[in-house]
Amino acid sequence: DEKEIGISYNILDQILYGLELKLPLSKIAESIPTTMENVRKIKNLRVKTQHKRRTPLIPKIGIRTVGLDWRSPVQDG
């Protein structure tokens, strides 16, 4: 994965952390040893792949809805 992205995991983690904190891209690039181009690249990858982080839809085929009114015994107790 590091080779595919072209950035080490250490740098990638720091960029993602900065994005999570909603820091300006320039501040992220200044605070770690990387270029502004790398920060923009990771930001764009994150936006393009957000569909992979969404919970899939679960079709309702019965009376109860999974996660709402269908509870396991651990949650009932």
VENHU-V307944 format. One record per backbone hydrogen bond with DSSP energy under -0.5 kcal/mol. CO is the residue of the C=O (numbers start at 0). NH is the residue of the N-H. Records with the same first field share a line. If there is no record, write none. Layout:
CO->NH  NH
This chain:
0->4
1->5  6
7->11
8->12
9->13
10->14
11->15
12->16
13->17
14->18
15->19
16->20
17->22
18->21
23->27
24->28
25->29
26->30
27->31
28->33
31->33
34->38
35->39
36->40
37->41
38->42
39->43
40->44
41->45
42->46
43->47
44->48
46->49
48->51
49->52
50->53
56->58
58->60
64->67  68  69
68->70
69->66
71->74  75
72->76
